[in-house]
Amino acid sequence: MDIPIRVGISPTLNIRGLIASRDIKKNEVLERCPIILIDHRVDTAFDNTVLKRYCFEWTKSHSALLLGYGSLYNHSYTPNVRYHFVYTTKEIFFRALRPIKEGEELFVNYNGDPADQTTIEGYYTDGKH
């Protein structure tokens, strides 16, 4: 799989972010990330570590720690990428919501639904509300 992503510095947040390494078509799958499931009974071990910021809520009983670039997408309320959980294969797919130009930063809405404007405390956002 050609992964059209490079790690760089976010031009809007001035922190690490993901940048398109080539033009990306609408609905193109950017990457499929395998996950490591973490039972909620033990995920409190992450509470005082940086890893807590990189976990996704997978189910009521488990969190998911993504492999690949999946945990490095920054948040935006106007995302250009969406993620999809695939429970049968324990993967998360990232797909372009619209055409993305080479050099453009890649954003997801941490709320899951690209249209969900619920405030997320404690995370950097691109400021586009």
Buried (B, 14 or more C-beta within 10 A) or exposed (E): EEEBBBEBEBEBBEEEBBBBBEEBEEEBBBBBBEBEEBEEEEBEEBEEEEBBEBBBEBEEEBBBBBEBBBBBBBBBBBBBBBBEBEEEEBBBBBBBBEEBEEEBBBBBBBBBEBEEEEEBEEEBBBEEE
